[in-house]
Amino acid sequence: MKFKIVSKGDKRSNKIKSTIKQYLTDFDLEYCRQEPDLVISVGGDGTFLEAFHRYVHRLDQTAFIGVHTGHLGFYADWLPDEVEKLIIEIAKTPYQVVEYPLLEVIIRSKLDKNESRFLALNESTIKTLEGSVVMDVEIKGDHFETFRGDGLCISTPSGSTAYNKALGGGIIHPSLPSIQLTEMASINNRVFRTIGSPLILPKHHTCMLKPMNDRSLIITIDHYTKTYENVKSIQCRVAKEKIRFARFRPFPFWDRVRDSFVAEGDF
């Protein structure tokens, strides 16, 4: 089996990376940067997102697993004091694959027919520095509302525990292939009106966002941010691709939620 390790870059994470790499190569596993079967993230959720996007072109061939050394390890199954056990599991035990849904975002320009396609593990957000975001929201080709406010967040089920949760969105189990559209400070008065509630869309529903003015948009895909001009539309839906997690032991989603947000402890 070929493997690659992506480290947070701090001293502790790099030491764990070196340990895992040394022992796995001693077990005759091949360290491979280009075409790994298994990518091991050592750090926090930011490191895991970095690993995901680095190998986003190999999702059907690469599985991911995380070792938690950061402040919040929602995607990480293993702790630093379990590294020795993890090494033996990787070397000796076939892993089970658990798949989570992803968000597909397609950005189209008014100036040409080119489009940019992205996949997000957590979410995509749309904001502007030029006043309010004004967008026509279409669902399955039908006009739903005209949004006015600070912005919109479109999240995956696994990403529903991230920025979406901070915005008041619901937490969705990743076994449900869906996306969630959540408002940021919408304007609601006698003139303007939005639904004022997160919308959960199934995989066969496409959400189309169409800017109603010429303002530049700041669009994020997970932790990547870029400013776009002359945006014609932003299409969002459940992607046909999925992320594949390598599981050597059960780690139920609701246990993650409880341990991350409810259970007391030091992080």
C-alpha positions in Angstrom: 0.0 0.0 0.0 1.2 3.5 -0.8 0.8 6.2 1.8 1.4 10.0 2.3 1.4 12.0 5.4 0.4 15.7 5.6 1.5 17.5 8.7 0.3 20.7 10.4 4.0 21.7 10.4 4.5 22.3 14.1 7.2 20.4 16.1 4.8 17.9 17.6 3.0 17.1 14.4 6.3 16.7 12.5 7.7 14.4 15.1 4.6 12.2 14.8 4.8 12.3 11.0 8.4 11.1 11.1 7.5 8.3 13.5 4.6 7.1 11.4 6.7 7.3 8.2 9.6 5.4 9.6 7.6 2.5 11.0 5.3 2.1 8.0 8.2 2.0 5.6 9.8 -0.6 8.0 6.6 -2.6 7.4 7.3 -2.4 3.7 4.6 0.2 2.9 5.6 2.7 0.2 5.7 6.4 0.9 4.3 8.1 -2.2 3.5 11.8 -2.7 1.8 11.5 -6.1 -0.5 8.5 -6.0 -1.2 7.5 -2.3 -3.8 4.9 -1.4 -3.9 6.3 2.1 -3.4 9.9 3.2 -2.7 10.5 6.9 -3.4 13.9 8.3 -1.5 14.9 11.4 -2.8 18.1 12.9 -6.3 19.6 13.2 -9.2 20.0 10.9 -7.4 22.7 8.9 -4.6 20.2 8.1 -7.3 17.6 7.1 -8.9 20.1 4.7 -5.4 20.8 3.3 -4.9 17.1 2.7 -8.3 16.7 1.1 -7.8 19.5 -1.4 -4.3 18.3 -2.2 -5.7 15.0 -3.4 -9.1 16.0 -4.4 -8.4 14.7 -7.9 -8.0 11.2 -6.5 -11.1 10.8 -4.3 -12.1 7.5 -5.9 -8.6 6.0 -5.2 -7.4 7.6 -2.0 -8.8 7.2 1.5 -8.1 9.6 4.4 -7.4 9.3 8.1 -6.5 11.9 10.8 -4.3 12.1 13.8 -5.5 14.9 16.1 -2.8 17.3 17.4 -4.7 20.5 16.8 -7.3 22.5 18.8 -10.3 20.7 17.3 -10.1 17.3 15.6 -13.6 16.7 14.3 -12.2 14.7 11.3 -9.4 13.0 13.3 -10.0 9.5 14.7 -6.7 9.0 16.5 -4.8 10.8 19.3 -1.0 11.1 19.6 -0.7 8.5 22.3 -2.5 6.0 20.0 0.0 6.4 17.1 1.7 3.0 17.8 -1.6 1.2 17.6 -2.6 3.1 14.5 0.7 2.1 12.8 0.1 -1.6 13.5 -3.5 -1.3 12.3 -2.4 0.3 9.0 0.3 -2.2 8.4 -1.6 -5.3 9.4 -5.4 -4.7 9.0 -7.5 -3.9 5.9 -9.4 -0.8 6.7 -13.1 -0.2 6.1 -14.2 2.7 3.9 -16.8 5.2 5.1 -18.0 7.8 2.5 -19.3 11.3 3.2 -21.1 13.6 0.8 -19.3 16.6 -0.7 -20.5 20.0 -2.1 -20.1 20.9 -5.7 -19.8 24.6 -6.6 -19.8 25.8 -10.1 -19.0 29.5 -10.7 -20.0 31.0 -14.1 -18.9 34.4 -15.5 -20.9 37.0 -17.4 -18.0 37.7 -19.7 -17.5 34.2 -21.3 -18.7 30.6 -21.2 -15.9 29.5 -18.9 -16.9 28.0 -15.6 -14.9 27.0 -12.5 -15.8 23.8 -10.6 -14.9 23.2 -7.0 -15.5 20.5 -4.3 -15.9 21.4 -0.7 -15.6 19.1 2.3 -17.0 21.7 4.8 -18.7 24.6 3.0 -18.7 27.5 0.6 -19.5 31.0 1.6 -20.4 34.1 -0.4 -19.8 37.6 0.9 -18.9 41.0 -0.4 -17.0 44.1 0.8 -19.4 46.4 -1.1 -22.5 46.6 1.0 -25.0 43.7 1.0 -25.1 40.5 -0.9 -28.1 40.6 -3.2 -28.9 37.2 -4.8 -31.8 35.5 -6.6 -32.1 32.1 -5.1 -33.5 29.4 -7.4 -34.2 25.8 -6.4 -34.7 23.2 -9.1 -35.0 26.0 -11.6 -37.7 27.9 -9.8 -37.3 31.2 -8.1 -37.5 30.8 -4.4 -36.5 34.2 -3.0 -34.3 37.3 -3.4 -31.7 37.3 -0.6 -30.3 40.5 0.9 -27.9 40.4 3.7 -24.3 39.8 4.7 -23.9 36.6 2.8 -24.8 32.9 2.4 -23.2 29.7 3.5 -23.7 26.4 1.7 -22.5 23.4 3.7 -22.1 19.6 3.5 -23.5 17.4 6.3 -20.0 17.0 7.8 -19.5 20.7 7.4 -22.8 21.4 9.1 -20.9 21.3 12.4 -18.5 24.1 11.3 -19.4 27.7 10.2 -22.9 26.6 9.4 -23.5 25.7 13.1 -22.2 29.1 14.2 -24.8 30.7 11.9 -27.6 28.8 13.5 -27.8 26.0 10.9 -28.8 22.5 11.8 -26.4 19.6 12.3 -27.0 16.9 9.6 -25.8 13.3 9.7 -23.4 12.5 6.8 -25.5 9.5 5.8 -27.9 12.0 4.4 -26.7 13.1 0.9 -27.7 16.8 1.1 -26.5 20.4 1.3 -27.6 23.2 3.6 -28.2 26.8 2.7 -27.9 29.2 5.7 -28.3 32.9 5.7 -25.9 35.5 7.2 -27.8 38.4 8.8 -30.6 38.6 6.2 -32.5 41.9 5.8 -36.2 41.4 6.6 -38.6 44.3 6.8 -41.8 45.5 5.0 -39.9 45.8 1.7 -37.5 42.8 1.7 -38.3 39.3 2.9 -36.3 36.0 3.0 -37.2 32.6 4.5 -35.0 33.4 7.5 -34.3 29.7 8.1 -31.7 27.2 6.9 -32.8 25.2 3.9 -31.8 21.5 3.6 -31.7 20.3 0.0 -31.5 16.6 -1.1 -29.0 15.4 -3.7 -31.4 15.7 -6.6 -32.1 19.4 -5.9 -29.8 22.1 -7.4 -29.5 25.5 -5.9 -28.7 28.4 -8.3 -27.6 31.7 -6.9 -27.7 34.7 -9.3 -26.2 38.1 -8.2 -28.6 41.0 -8.7 -25.9 43.7 -8.9 -22.3 44.2 -10.2 -20.5 44.0 -6.9 -17.4 41.8 -6.5 -18.0 38.6 -4.5 -15.7 37.0 -2.0 -16.2 33.2 -2.3 -14.6 30.6 -0.1 -14.2 26.9 -0.7 -13.4 25.5 2.7 -10.3 27.4 3.7 -9.5 28.9 0.3 -10.7 32.4 -0.5 -10.9 34.3 -3.8 -12.5 37.5 -5.1 -14.6 37.1 -8.2 -15.9 39.9 -10.6 -18.8 39.6 -13.1 -20.3 36.5 -11.6 -23.3 35.3 -13.6 -24.3 32.4 -11.3 -23.1 30.1 -8.6 -24.5 26.6 -8.8 -24.5 24.4 -5.7 -25.5 20.8 -5.3 -24.4 17.5 -3.8 -21.4 16.3 -5.7 -21.2 13.0 -7.5 -17.8 12.5 -5.8 -17.5 11.5 -2.1 -14.7 11.6 0.4 -13.5 8.2 1.6 -12.4 7.8 5.2 -10.3 4.9 6.3 -11.8 3.4 9.5 -10.0 0.9 11.7 -12.5 1.2 14.5 -16.0 2.7 14.9 -16.3 6.4 15.5 -20.0 7.3 15.3 -20.9 10.8 14.0 -23.0 11.7 17.1 -20.1 10.7 19.4 -18.0 13.2 17.5 -20.6 15.9 17.9 -21.0 15.2 21.6 -17.2 15.1 22.2 -16.6 18.3 20.2 -19.4 20.5 21.5 -21.0 19.0 24.6 -18.6 16.9 26.6 -16.3 18.7 29.0 -12.6 18.5 28.5 -9.5 20.3 27.5 -8.9 21.1 23.8 
